């Protein structure tokens, strides 16, 4: 998160500063990427807005 906040990631640099609105932990990268893909979908965005 600090790398994103400090502008080290080129893809997220223009969208700073970030506010953490939701956090989940996963045992491996594959599961985390699948969940991230869901949260970026229309259904996932509805889920986040309902929180």
C-alpha positions as CSV (number, residue, x, y, z in Angstrom):
1,X,0.0,0.0,0.0
2,X,2.8,2.4,0.8
3,X,4.3,1.9,-2.6
4,X,1.0,2.9,-4.2
5,X,0.6,5.9,-1.9
6,X,4.1,7.2,-2.6
7,X,3.7,6.9,-6.4
8,X,6.1,4.1,-7.1
9,X,3.5,2.1,-9.1
10,X,3.1,3.6,-12.5
11,X,-0.4,2.2,-13.0
12,X,-1.9,3.7,-9.8
13,X,0.2,6.9,-9.5
14,X,-2.5,9.2,-11.1
15,X,-5.2,8.0,-8.6
16,X,-3.4,8.9,-5.4
17,X,-4.1,9.3,-2.5
18,X,-5.9,6.1,-1.7
19,X,-8.4,5.4,1.1
20,X,-8.6,1.8,2.3
21,X,-12.3,0.9,2.3
22,X,-12.1,-2.9,2.5
23,X,-9.5,-5.5,3.3
24,X,-9.3,-9.3,2.9
25,X,-6.4,-11.7,3.4
26,X,-5.7,-14.7,1.2
27,X,-3.3,-17.6,1.6
28,X,-1.9,-17.3,-2.0
29,X,-1.6,-14.8,-4.8
30,X,-3.9,-16.8,-7.2
31,X,-6.9,-16.6,-4.8
32,X,-6.3,-12.9,-4.1
33,X,-6.2,-12.1,-7.9
34,X,-9.4,-13.9,-8.4
35,X,-11.1,-12.0,-5.6
36,X,-9.7,-8.7,-7.0
37,X,-11.1,-9.5,-10.4
38,X,-14.5,-10.1,-8.9
39,X,-14.4,-6.9,-6.9
40,X,-13.7,-4.9,-10.1
41,X,-16.7,-6.5,-11.8
42,X,-20.2,-4.9,-11.7
43,X,-21.3,-7.3,-9.1
44,X,-18.2,-6.7,-7.0
45,X,-18.7,-3.0,-7.2
46,X,-22.3,-3.3,-6.0
47,X,-21.0,-5.4,-3.1
48,X,-18.5,-2.8,-2.1
49,X,-21.0,0.1,-2.3
50,X,-23.4,-1.8,-0.1
51,X,-20.8,-1.9,2.7
